[in-house]
Amino acid sequence: MIGQAFTKFLKFRPHRTIKIDKDDKIRIYQKICQLSQPTFSFYLMVVLSTIIASFGLLAGSTAVVIGAMLVAPLMGPIFGIGLGLSNGDRRLIKNSVFSELAGIIMAITIAVLIGLIPIRLGLGPEILSRTQPTIYDIIIALFSGFAGAYALVDEKIGSALPGVAIATALVPPLASCGICLALQQWSLAGGAFLLFFVNLLAIELAASTVYWFYGLIELPANVTSIGAFFRRFWLSLTILIFVAVFMTTSLQQIAANRALSESLKKIITEQVAANTGARVSDIRYQYSGKNLQVMAEVLTPQEIDSKQVAQIEKSLQNIVNNDIQLIVRSLISRDSDNSGYVFITENEKARRFEQNKQNLFLSNVSSVLKQGLTNYPGSSLVDIQNAIENGINNLNTVIRTPSAITPEQVAILQANLTANLNVPIHLTVRSIITRDVDATRYLYDEKAANIQLSGDKLFFHTQLEKTLKEELKTSEPAVNLLEFNYAPQNDIFLVIAKIRTPVVFGPEQVSQVEKGLQNRIDPRIKLIIRSVLGADSTSDWYLGEYDDALLDTVSN
């Protein structure tokens, strides 16, 4: 019963206002045969349409890709394959299959060569959209095949063929396949070719159905319509049904992935919005076994900490998937307008206000201290740190000075700060002893500053220095006098010398030098020597003078 009903359905001829007579049948048959011929014009249009489509896909230009669809000739041989299989015309089948295969090979080869050009823009959306075929593509191809075959049958609507070519899109999938092959994207290339193959099968079956309904297919009297239909098209039907099932599954997967992506984006965006100025830039995810690993990139003025990440991850696990692992990448960004930063939390504003207030306070402290240190020649401020405890500013300062800052001097500086800044201050000073010297004396030395050598005093100083050096050299040729001071004390004349020497001067050597000074300068001299070990030497002996810059001089 079912077979008879289906046979009657296939033998049914719909009412037509224009009857196709024998001459029209011959005209339509010849036109389809002409479109299926492997001519020079056919190959030329395949080449041109592939070049246009390939560069349009690389440039992401939909208009250019549509232009390639309009000039692509690959639909003609598909109509020929459908008509040849329907009528058993081996010659038409041979010409059509040869033309289609040659066109496919040429299109893919040209696209591969274009894809190998060093300057390329990568895989854009125009290419990627043709690498994931779905059941929708089969439906589009079927109805495009119906429309295209009907346009060939009825001359009055022949102008609809360009629209059919645009809807079906045969060359762009082949161009996408070739470009993906050039980039070694094998799975994407397979998806693009699958889209073309499905379009081919759907157009073939749809066109054959139209030919059947309009009486273009002649069957022997002893052959039933349903038998001929399945015998001639069982392979195409089987493949198309199998591919349709696969594409339906693929469509379901795409829909599931899209729903998952939208859920992830919605939840993460809502959670991130709690941070002022933060927004989601990108979300990527992949499955690792049963675990779903999600990477979210967030543009934010402040880092998303681990507690916030844990909170967002818990929300995702409760709503989307219990096995989600979330990673948030904070991309620190600052938004500004003409009045400064925007999207700053109240806590951040308060922190910045306190920081600016503290910076201003330390700047004022620095100014007052520097003014106070002018009373102590050679002193300079190095660093200031402030720690507020119980409402008191505990200032810890570092000062370079030729002599340690005394507690009395610290008290004066502290009182000066308190008076100028009107806040309670406790000042602590760390003195770093430094000595500045020029060719004649130590700078900022109170003793030296109070003694202006001239006349007899300068003569005595020079003679003492010369004699001290000579006596030291007599005792140790490698010795070097660094500095010396002297002053009368009661009934003695005290001389203190600092020397650099390869050996420590002991009491005997100090006594020998002291006697020399007593004999030549003043019998009241009492000598104290501080030995600093150090000397320059060669393989023969110690050098006569110690020079700190000797190494630098040689290296330069």
RODO-2510 file (C-alpha; in nm, 4 decimals, decimal comma):
residues 556
     n   res          X          Y          Z
     1     m     0,0000     0,0000     0,0000
     2     i     0,2736     0,2425     0,0963
     3     g     0,4721     0,1568    -0,2179
     4     q     0,1710     0,2050    -0,4427
     5     a     0,0828     0,5355    -0,2746
     6     f     0,4395     0,6618    -0,3108
     7     t     0,4473     0,5471    -0,6774
     8     k     0,1266     0,7362    -0,7463
     9     f     0,2739     1,0404    -0,5755
    10     l     0,5832     1,0261    -0,7946
    11     k     0,3730     0,9849    -1,1119
    12     f     0,1658     1,2870    -1,0121
    13     r     0,2141     1,5853    -1,2451
    14     p     0,1226     1,9224    -1,0924
    15     h    -0,1065     2,1520    -1,2936
    16     r     0,0944     2,4006    -1,4978
    17     t    -0,0280     2,7051    -1,6758
    18     i     0,2453     2,6554    -1,9393
    19     k     0,2684     2,3057    -2,0816
    20     i     0,6163     2,1757    -2,1649
    21     d     0,5933     2,0343    -2,5134
    22     k     0,8469     1,8223    -2,6963
    23     d     1,0353     2,1204    -2,8387
    24     d     1,0697     2,2739    -2,4911
    25     k     1,1994     1,9437    -2,3558
    26     i     1,4621     1,9286    -2,6304
    27     r     1,5587     2,2922    -2,5639
    28     i     1,5935     2,2366    -2,1881
    29     y     1,7890     1,9144    -2,2405
    30     q     2,0304     2,0832    -2,4809
    31     k     2,0738     2,3802    -2,2461
    32     i     2,1663     2,1530    -1,9534
    33     c     2,4051     1,9564    -2,1770
    34     q     2,5654     2,2825    -2,2861
    35     l     2,6143     2,3944    -1,9221
    36     s     2,7803     2,0609    -1,8428
    37     q     3,0393     2,0668    -2,1224
    38     p     3,4102     2,0980    -2,0131
    39     t     3,4853     2,3953    -2,2360
    40     f     3,7541     2,6618    -2,2178
    41     s     3,4964     2,9158    -2,1032
    42     f     3,3925     2,6843    -1,8185
    43     y     3,7520     2,6454    -1,6921
    44     l     3,8210     3,0180    -1,7309
    45     m     3,5189     3,1093    -1,5191
    46     v     3,6226     2,8533    -1,2545
    47     v     3,9663     3,0173    -1,2344
    48     l     3,8291     3,3711    -1,2217
    49     s     3,5559     3,2931    -0,9672
    50     t     3,8047     3,1084    -0,7425
    51     i     4,0518     3,3982    -0,7465
    52     i     3,7747     3,6455    -0,6662
    53     a     3,6339     3,4238    -0,3901
    54     s     3,9763     3,3519    -0,2330
    55     f     4,0786     3,7141    -0,2013
    56     g     3,7279     3,8106    -0,0908
    57     l     3,7437     3,5491     0,1856
    58     l     4,0897     3,6612     0,2966
    59     a     3,9811     4,0243     0,2992
    60     g     3,6574     3,9392     0,4804
    61     s     3,4511     4,1112     0,2108
    62     t     3,1010     3,9659     0,1753
    63     a     3,0331     4,1709    -0,1396
    64     v     3,3377     4,0287    -0,3178
    65     v     3,2419     3,6716    -0,2204
    66     i     2,8916     3,7293    -0,3613
    67     g     3,0521     3,8484    -0,6845
    68     a     3,2449     3,5204    -0,7058
    69     m     2,9202     3,3241    -0,6591
    70     l     2,7599     3,5046    -0,9554
    71     v     3,0328     3,4055    -1,2030
    72     a     3,0915     3,0514    -1,0714
    73     p     2,9892     2,7873    -1,3352
    74     l     2,9908     2,4761    -1,1101
    75     m     2,6116     2,4494    -1,0770
    76     g     2,5667     2,3633    -1,4459
    77     p     2,7423     2,0229    -1,4328
    78     i     2,5475     1,9366    -1,1156
    79     f     2,2218     1,9879    -1,3079
    80     g     2,3718     1,7688    -1,5812
    81     i     2,4587     1,4929    -1,3327
    82     g     2,0995     1,4954    -1,2000
    83     l     1,9467     1,4834    -1,5481
    84     g     2,1940     1,2204    -1,6714
    85     l     2,1312     0,9912    -1,3735
    86     s     1,7540     1,0367    -1,4153
    87     n     1,7548     0,9403    -1,7848
    88     g     2,0513     0,7052    -1,7823
    89     d     2,2377     0,9287    -2,0305
    90     r     2,5938     0,7998    -1,9870
    91     r     2,7457     1,0607    -2,2149
    92     l     2,5851     1,3449    -2,0196
    93     i     2,6926     1,1854    -1,6911
    94     k     3,0494     1,1463    -1,8164
    95     n     3,0759     1,5079    -1,9376
    96     s     2,9117     1,6477    -1,6258
    97     v     3,1215     1,4454    -1,3782
    98     f     3,4420     1,5286    -1,5647
    99     s     3,3594     1,9005    -1,5742
   100     e     3,2657     1,9076    -1,2052
   101     l     3,5742     1,7121    -1,0906
   102     a     3,8060     1,9270    -1,3040
   103     g     3,6428     2,2418    -1,1664
   104     i     3,6777     2,1170    -0,8068
   105     i     4,0468     2,0315    -0,8511
   106     m     4,1216     2,3617    -1,0228
   107     a     3,9377     2,5655    -0,7565
   108     i     4,1108     2,3960    -0,4625
   109     t     4,4537     2,4135    -0,6300
   110     i     4,4225     2,7860    -0,7048
   111     a     4,2994     2,8548    -0,3518
   112     v     4,5956     2,6640    -0,2052
   113     l     4,8385     2,8711    -0,4126
   114     i     4,6702     3,1932    -0,2988
   115     g     4,6780     3,0721     0,0614
   116     l     5,0547     3,0185     0,0347
   117     i     5,1173     3,3849    -0,0426
   118     p     5,3309     3,5151     0,2486
   119     i     5,1145     3,8254     0,2981
   120     r     4,7798     3,7037     0,4268
   121     l     4,5261     3,8146     0,6855
   122     g     4,4581     3,4770     0,8459
   123     l     4,1258     3,2978     0,8842
   124     g     3,8505     3,5542     0,9101
   125     p     3,4797     3,5037     0,9777
   126     e     3,3999     3,4644     0,6056
   127     i     3,6223     3,1542     0,5945
   128     l     3,5320     3,0108     0,9354
   129     s     3,1584     3,0366     0,8620
   130     r     3,2071     2,7883     0,5757
   131     t     3,4004     2,5285     0,7786
   132     q     3,1152     2,4188     1,0103
   133     p     2,8234     2,3010     0,7930
   134     t     2,4892     2,2302     0,9594
   135     i     2,1496     2,0863     0,8626
   136     y     2,0520     2,4391     0,7623
   137     d     2,3008     2,4216     0,4738
   138     i     2,1311     2,1047     0,3410
   139     i     1,7905     2,2707     0,3537
   140     i     1,9249     2,5795     0,1731
   141     a     2,0933     2,3640    -0,0938
   142     l     1,7781     2,1555    -0,1527
   143     f     1,5521     2,4525    -0,2072
   144     s     1,8206     2,6260    -0,4135
   145     g     1,8323     2,3165    -0,6329
   146     f     1,4547     2,3247    -0,6718
   147     a     1,4675     2,6926    -0,7656
   148     g     1,7596     2,6501    -1,0053
   149     a     1,6099     2,3542    -1,1891
   150     y     1,2739     2,5269    -1,2151
   151     a     1,4457     2,8369    -1,3559
   152     l     1,5956     2,6181    -1,6303
   153     v     1,2599     2,4615    -1,7080
   154     d     1,0662     2,7880    -1,7243
   155     e     1,2347     3,0562    -1,9366
   156     k     1,0211     3,3297    -1,7841
   157     i     1,2011     3,3017    -1,4506
   158     g     1,5462     3,2298    -1,5929
   159     s     1,6683     3,5553    -1,4420
   160     a     1,6445     3,3908    -1,0960
   161     l     1,9508     3,1733    -1,1626
   162     p     2,2004     3,4346    -1,0305
   163     g     2,0039     3,4469    -0,7051
   164     v     2,0187     3,0675    -0,6847
   165     a     2,3950     3,0799    -0,7342
   166     i     2,4271     3,3291    -0,4480
   167     a     2,2099     3,1197    -0,2155
   168     t     2,3955     2,7947    -0,2801
   169     a     2,7597     2,9137    -0,2817
   170     l     2,9674     2,6386    -0,4444
   171     v     3,3009     2,8116    -0,5111
   172     p     3,3478     2,9871    -0,1707
   173     p     3,3540     2,6530     0,0209
   174     l     3,6134     2,5162    -0,2225
   175     a     3,8209     2,8351    -0,1870
   176     s     3,7923     2,8091     0,1915
   177     c     3,9055     2,4465     0,1710
   178     g     4,2141     2,5395    -0,0330
   179     i     4,3120     2,8279     0,1967
   180     c     4,2782     2,6051     0,5039
   181     l     4,4897     2,3372     0,3356
   182     a     4,7596     2,5972     0,2675
   183     l     4,7544     2,6914     0,6362
   184     q     4,7562     2,3213     0,7385
   185     q     4,4183     2,3536     0,9085
   186     w     4,3093     2,0042     0,8111
   187     s     3,9847     1,9823     1,0097
   188     l     3,8658     2,3214     0,8843
   189     a     3,9524     2,2226     0,5261
   190     g     3,7501     1,9021     0,5682
   191     g     3,4517     2,0995     0,6983
   192     a     3,4621     2,3386     0,4032
   193     f     3,4784     2,0522     0,1504
   194     l     3,1944     1,8749     0,3303
   195     l     2,9810     2,1865     0,2834
   196     f     3,0498     2,1817    -0,0928
   197     f     2,9810     1,8084    -0,1190
   198     v     2,6494     1,8410     0,0658
   199     n     2,5485     2,1292    -0,1615
   200     l     2,6333     1,9137    -0,4651
   201     l     2,4225     1,6175    -0,3485
   202     a     2,1278     1,8333    -0,2416
   203     i     2,1205     2,0286    -0,5696
   204     e     2,1469     1,7049    -0,7688
   205     l     1,8535     1,5406    -0,5900
   206     a     1,6411     1,8550    -0,5945
   207     a     1,7043     1,9101    -0,9663
   208     s     1,6231     1,5452    -1,0447
   209     t     1,2945     1,5775    -0,8568
   210     v     1,2015     1,8857    -1,0598
   211     y     1,2886     1,7061    -1,3867
   212     w     1,0743     1,4132    -1,2731
   213     f     0,7715     1,6274    -1,1953
   214     y     0,7922     1,8144    -1,5256
   215     g     0,8193     1,5063    -1,7415
   216     l     1,1783     1,5470    -1,8559
   217     i     1,2552     1,1860    -1,7537
   218     e     1,1470     0,8997    -1,9788
   219     l     1,0981     0,5601    -1,8120
   220     p     1,0410     0,2227    -1,9819
   221     a     0,6868     0,0949    -1,9563
   222     n     0,7848    -0,2034    -1,7416
   223     v     0,9776     0,0088    -1,4873
   224     t     0,7931     0,1604    -1,1936
   225     s     0,8686     0,5171    -1,0967
   226     i     0,9608     0,4294    -0,7382
   227     g     1,1907     0,1508    -0,8517
   228     a     1,3740     0,3760    -1,0961
   229     f     1,3985     0,6544    -0,8369
   230     f     1,5657     0,4387    -0,5737
   231     r     1,7828     0,2487    -0,8222
   232     r     1,9276     0,5677    -0,9680
   233     f     1,9518     0,7827    -0,6572
   234     w     1,9875     0,5410    -0,3639
   235     l     2,3550     0,6245    -0,3147
   236     s     2,2991     1,0011    -0,3185
   237     l     2,0020     0,9671    -0,0854
   238     t     2,1928     0,7452     0,1560
   239     i     2,4916     0,9777     0,1683
   240     l     2,2705     1,2838     0,2056
   241     i     2,0701     1,1260     0,4896
   242     f     2,3897     1,0194     0,6668
   243     v     2,5408     1,3650     0,6299
   244     a     2,2138     1,5262     0,7410
   245     v     2,2218     1,3228     1,0627
   246     f     2,5835     1,4236     1,1186
   247     m     2,5087     1,7905     1,0506
   248     t     2,2095     1,7814     1,2829
   249     t     2,4383     1,6589     1,5585
   250     s     2,6902     1,9283     1,4657
   251     l     2,4154     2,1912     1,4782
   252     q     2,3094     2,0703     1,8208
   253     q     2,6700     2,0922     1,9384
   254     i     2,7059     2,4434     1,7981
   255     a     2,3817     2,5472     1,9674
   256     a     2,4979     2,3925     2,2969
   257     n     2,8351     2,5674     2,2745
   258     r     2,6660     2,8988     2,1968
   259     a     2,4304     2,8576     2,4931
   260     l     2,7246     2,7666     2,7175
   261     s     2,9231     3,0677     2,5939
   262     e     2,6299     3,3030     2,6556
   263     s     2,5730     3,1613     3,0050
   264     l     2,9401     3,1965     3,0961
   265     k     2,9512     3,5512     2,9642
   266     k     2,6307     3,6533     3,1427
   267     i     2,7314     3,5136     3,4825
   268     i     3,0921     3,6347     3,4723
   269     t     2,9858     3,9793     3,3497
   270     e     2,7324     4,0144     3,6307
   271     q     2,9878     3,9087     3,8931
   272     v     3,2681     4,1273     3,7574
   273     a     3,0363     4,4301     3,7452
   274     a     3,0641     4,4432     4,1256
   275     n     3,4107     4,5927     4,0706
   276     t     3,3755     4,9546     3,9611
   277     g     3,5165     5,0076     3,6102
   278     a     3,5727     4,6349     3,5433
   279     r     3,4376     4,4678     3,2285
   280     v     3,4858     4,1333     3,0568
   281     s     3,7084     4,1515     2,7500
   282     d     3,7144     3,7887     2,6354
   283     i     3,6029     3,4429     2,7529
   284     r     3,7552     3,1169     2,6288
   285     y     3,6854     2,7646     2,7437
   286     q     3,7860     2,4075     2,6719
   287     y     3,7111     2,0644     2,8124
   288     s     3,9880     1,8691     2,9860
   289     g     3,8266     1,5336     3,0489
   290     k     3,5160     1,6077     3,2551
   291     n     3,6491     1,9432     3,3722
   292     l     3,5512     2,2626     3,1949
   293     q     3,8393     2,5101     3,2050
   294     v     3,7294     2,8719     3,1600
   295     m     3,9680     3,1640     3,0986
   296     a     3,8198     3,5116     3,1425
   297     e     4,0120     3,8268     3,0538
   298     v     3,8908     4,1309     3,2474
   299     l     3,9788     4,4962     3,1909
   300     t     3,9835     4,6456     3,5383
   301     p     4,1438     4,9366     3,7267
   302     q     4,2105     4,6990     4,0180
   303     e     4,3223     4,3369     4,0248
   304     i     4,0537     4,0686     4,0672
   305     d     4,1766     3,8831     4,3770
   306     s     4,1499     3,5113     4,4531
   307     k     3,8456     3,5536     4,6802
   308     q     3,6471     3,7177     4,4012
   309     v     3,7585     3,4481     4,1550
   310     a     3,6433     3,1785     4,3984
   311     q     3,3057     3,3510     4,4324
   312     i     3,2557     3,3734     4,0547
   313     e     3,3681     3,0110     4,0118
   314     k     3,1146     2,8970     4,2729
   315     s     2,8346     3,0783     4,0887
   316     l     2,9354     2,9102     3,7614
   317     q     2,9435     2,5686     3,9288
   318     n     2,5954     2,6174     4,0748
   319     i     2,4364     2,7380     3,7501
   320     v     2,6362     2,5984     3,4548
   321     n     2,8593     2,3033     3,5406
   322     n     2,9754     2,1585     3,8704
   323     d     3,3195     2,0772     3,7238
   324     i     3,4184     2,4288     3,6148
   325     q     3,7659     2,5622     3,6863
   326     l     3,7886     2,9408     3,6413
   327     i     4,0986     3,1485     3,5719
   328     v     4,0655     3,5278     3,5627
   329     r     4,3341     3,7336     3,3918
   330     s     4,3222     4,0917     3,5190
   331     l     4,4322     4,3442     3,2578
   332     i     4,4924     4,6630     3,4530
   333     s     4,3446     4,9627     3,2707
   334     r     4,2756     5,3229     3,3627
   335     d     3,9894     5,5267     3,2197
   336     s     4,0275     5,9033     3,2352
   337     d     3,8285     6,2092     3,1486
   338     n     3,9237     6,5769     3,1625
   339     s     3,8980     6,5744     3,5411
   340     g     4,1130     6,2674     3,6019
   341     y     4,0557     5,8956     3,6521
   342     v     3,7046     5,7543     3,6407
   343     f     3,5725     5,4245     3,7761
   344     i     3,7530     5,4603     4,1110
   345     t     3,5972     5,3048     4,4186
   346     e     3,5373     5,5053     4,7352
   347     n     3,8069     5,3052     4,9130
   348     e     4,0519     5,3794     4,6334
   349     k     3,9613     5,7482     4,6440
   350     a     4,0164     5,7540     5,0210
   351     r     4,3484     5,5729     4,9843
   352     r     4,4689     5,8142     4,7174
   353     f     4,3557     6,1125     4,9244
   354     e     4,5553     5,9896     5,2248
   355     q     4,8552     5,9163     5,0034
   356     n     4,8483     6,2651     4,8521
   357     k     4,8065     6,4152     5,1983
   358     q     5,1049     6,2183     5,3263
   359     n     5,3178     6,3158     5,0257
   360     l     5,2368     6,6831     5,0858
   361     f     5,3216     6,6462     5,4549
   362     l     5,6591     6,4813     5,3789
   363     s     5,7329     6,7522     5,1253
   364     n     5,6759     7,0182     5,3919
   365     v     5,8892     6,8224     5,6398
   366     s     6,1682     6,8051     5,3831
   367     s     6,1574     7,1817     5,3257
   368     v     6,1697     7,2626     5,6991
   369     l     6,4514     7,0142     5,7665
   370     k     6,6621     7,1378     5,4775
   371     q     6,6215     7,4919     5,6039
   372     g     6,7264     7,3833     5,9529
   373     l     7,0293     7,1896     5,8292
   374     t     7,1765     7,5052     5,6817
   375     n     7,2944     7,5755     6,0386
   376     y     7,5119     7,2642     6,0196
   377     p     7,7576     7,3021     5,7259
   378     g     7,8084     6,9897     5,5178
   379     s     7,4818     6,8256     5,6299
   380     s     7,2252     6,7098     5,3717
   381     l     6,8935     6,5269     5,3953
   382     v     6,8893     6,1821     5,2322
   383     d     6,5586     6,0169     5,3215
   384     i     6,2422     6,0606     5,5282
   385     q     6,0005     5,7930     5,6498
   386     n     5,6875     5,8609     5,8532
   387     a     5,4930     5,6209     6,0748
   388     i     5,1880     5,7554     6,2581
   389     e     5,1300     5,6018     6,6017
   390     n     4,8776     5,7306     6,8523
   391     g     4,8386     6,0506     6,6547
   392     i     5,2129     6,1269     6,6613
   393     n     5,4193     6,1513     6,3394
   394     n     5,7323     5,9442     6,3997
   395     l     5,9777     6,0828     6,1471
   396     n     6,2827     5,8702     6,0729
   397     t     6,5395     6,0670     5,8724
   398     v     6,8779     5,9900     5,7227
   399     i     7,1285     6,2776     5,7095
   400     r     7,4766     6,2889     5,5612
   401     t     7,7004     6,5025     5,7847
   402     p     8,0711     6,5516     5,8627
   403     s     7,9965     6,4990     6,2318
   404     a     7,7118     6,3210     6,4099
   405     i     7,4007     6,5251     6,4759
   406     t     7,3786     6,5614     6,8538
   407     p     7,0600     6,5133     7,0628
   408     e     7,0555     6,8902     7,1274
   409     q     7,0602     6,9562     6,7531
   410     v     6,7835     6,6968     6,6946
   411     a     6,5737     6,8712     6,9603
   412     i     6,6151     7,2025     6,7802
   413     l     6,5125     7,0469     6,4446
   414     q     6,2119     6,8739     6,6064
   415     a     6,0919     7,1932     6,7721
   416     n     6,1266     7,3764     6,4421
   417     l     5,9160     7,1101     6,2636
   418     t     5,6441     7,1182     6,5283
   419     a     5,6249     7,4972     6,5152
   420     n     5,6006     7,5122     6,1360
   421     l     5,3682     7,2168     6,0732
   422     n     5,1443     7,2416     6,3815
   423     v     5,1323     6,8647     6,4369
   424     p     5,2925     6,6459     6,7069
   425     i     5,6283     6,5159     6,5811
   426     h     5,8914     6,2807     6,7151
   427     l     6,2144     6,3107     6,5151
   428     t     6,4826     6,0451     6,4865
   429     v     6,8030     6,1199     6,2945
   430     r     7,0448     5,8653     6,1540
   431     s     7,3786     6,0360     6,0821
   432     i     7,5924     5,9063     5,7988
   433     i     7,9422     6,0495     5,8496
   434     t     8,0958     6,1906     5,5337
   435     r     8,4058     6,4051     5,4849
   436     d     8,4411     6,6494     5,1972
   437     v     8,7941     6,7567     5,1152
   438     d     8,9690     6,9795     4,8654
   439     a     9,3400     7,0304     4,7917
   440     t     9,4080     7,2300     5,1083
   441     r     9,1848     7,0975     5,3837
   442     y     8,8804     6,9035     5,4946
   443     l     8,5673     7,1005     5,4239
   444     y     8,3058     7,1589     5,6906
   445     d     8,5649     7,0720     5,9602
   446     e     8,5000     7,2949     6,2598
   447     k     8,8547     7,2733     6,3871
   448     a     9,0043     7,3376     6,0473
   449     a     8,7555     7,6153     5,9812
   450     n     8,8586     7,7955     6,2972
   451     i     9,2290     7,7742     6,2085
   452     q     9,3459     7,9919     5,9226
   453     l     9,7115     7,9019     5,8703
   454     s     9,9432     8,1799     5,7656
   455     g    10,2913     8,3096     5,8383
   456     d    10,4811     8,1155     6,1083
   457     k    10,1887     7,8787     6,1689
   458     l    10,1792     7,7768     5,8051
   459     f    10,5608     7,7346     5,8056
   460     f    10,5443     7,5176     6,1206
   461     h    10,2619     7,3042     5,9720
   462     t    10,4564     7,2463     5,6524
   463     q    10,7773     7,1587     5,8394
   464     l    10,5948     6,9178     6,0717
   465     e    10,4260     6,7442     5,7770
   466     k    10,7541     6,7136     5,5864
   467     t    10,9474     6,5846     5,8889
   468     l    10,6721     6,3367     5,9837
   469     k    10,6712     6,1895     5,6335
   470     e    11,0513     6,1575     5,6299
   471     e    11,0620     5,9853     5,9703
   472     l    10,7840     5,7499     5,8704
   473     k    10,9661     5,6603     5,5467
   474     t    11,2819     5,5937     5,7471
   475     s    11,0943     5,3423     5,9579
   476     e    10,8839     5,1907     5,6710
   477     p    10,9486     5,2950     5,3103
   478     a    10,5980     5,1842     5,1950
   479     v    10,4122     5,3966     5,4503
   480     n    10,1774     5,6754     5,3359
   481     l    10,0609     5,9639     5,5573
   482     l     9,6854     6,0118     5,5216
   483     e     9,6181     6,2927     5,7688
   484     f     9,7491     6,4414     6,0912
   485     n     9,6374     6,6808     6,3621
   486     y     9,8288     6,8491     6,6439
   487     a     9,7689     7,0691     6,9466
   488     p     9,9589     7,1633     7,2673
   489     q     9,8195     7,0014     7,5837
   490     n     9,9611     7,1067     7,9220
   491     d    10,3342     7,0361     7,9047
   492     i    10,3278     6,8175     7,5890
   493     f    10,2671     6,8799     7,2178
   494     l    10,0304     6,6058     7,0977
   495     v    10,0561     6,4850     6,7349
   496     i     9,8056     6,2319     6,5999
   497     a     9,8815     6,0756     6,2602
   498     k     9,6769     5,8403     6,0448
   499     i     9,8871     5,6313     5,8091
   500     r     9,8379     5,3596     5,5513
   501     t    10,1023     5,0912     5,5830
   502     p    10,1632     4,7295     5,4840
   503     v    10,2446     4,6480     5,8499
   504     v    10,1083     4,7833     6,1759
   505     f    10,3354     5,0388     6,3436
   506     g    10,4209     4,9034     6,6871
   507     p    10,5468     5,0927     6,9947
   508     e    10,9109     5,0618     6,8838
   509     q    10,8456     5,2151     6,5419
   510     v    10,6237     5,4885     6,6912
   511     s    10,9006     5,5659     6,9450
   512     q    11,1597     5,5894     6,6658
   513     v    10,9445     5,8350     6,4649
   514     e    10,8620     6,0305     6,7830
   515     k    11,2322     6,0766     6,8675
   516     g    11,2985     6,2033     6,5177
   517     l    11,0210     6,4628     6,5558
   518     q    11,1484     6,5631     6,9024
   519     n    11,5013     6,6135     6,7705
   520     r    11,3971     6,8056     6,4616
   521     i    11,0766     6,9895     6,5570
   522     d    10,9913     7,0093     6,9282
   523     p    11,1205     6,8008     7,2247
   524     r    10,7703     6,8120     7,3802
   525     i    10,6087     6,6110     7,0977
   526     k    10,4056     6,3053     7,1977
   527     l    10,3087     6,0934     6,8935
   528     i    10,0073     5,8714     6,8417
   529     i     9,9838     5,6712     6,5149
   530     r     9,6730     5,4985     6,3773
   531     s     9,7738     5,2300     6,1258
   532     v     9,5457     5,1456     5,8339
   533     l     9,6772     4,8386     5,6535
   534     g     9,7226     4,8763     5,2803
   535     a     9,9903     4,9357     5,0195
   536     d    10,0734     4,9164     4,6488
   537     s    10,3433     4,6722     4,5525
   538     t    10,5202     4,5289     4,2517
   539     s    10,7044     4,1994     4,2178
   540     d    11,0143     4,3801     4,3409
   541     w    10,8972     4,5918     4,6356
   542     y    10,6280     4,8209     4,7765
   543     l    10,5587     5,1418     4,5887
   544     g    10,6615     5,4581     4,7648
   545     e    10,3209     5,6312     4,7559
   546     y     9,9755     5,4831     4,7996
   547     d     9,7334     5,6084     4,5363
   548     d     9,3624     5,5136     4,5538
   549     a     9,3117     5,6173     4,1898
   550     l     9,6033     5,4109     4,0609
   551     l     9,3867     5,1215     3,9370
   552     d     9,1401     5,3520     3,7607
   553     t     9,4253     5,5436     3,5969
   554     v     9,5758     5,2246     3,4513
   555     s     9,2409     5,0885     3,3317
   556     n     9,1592     5,4123     3,1501
***
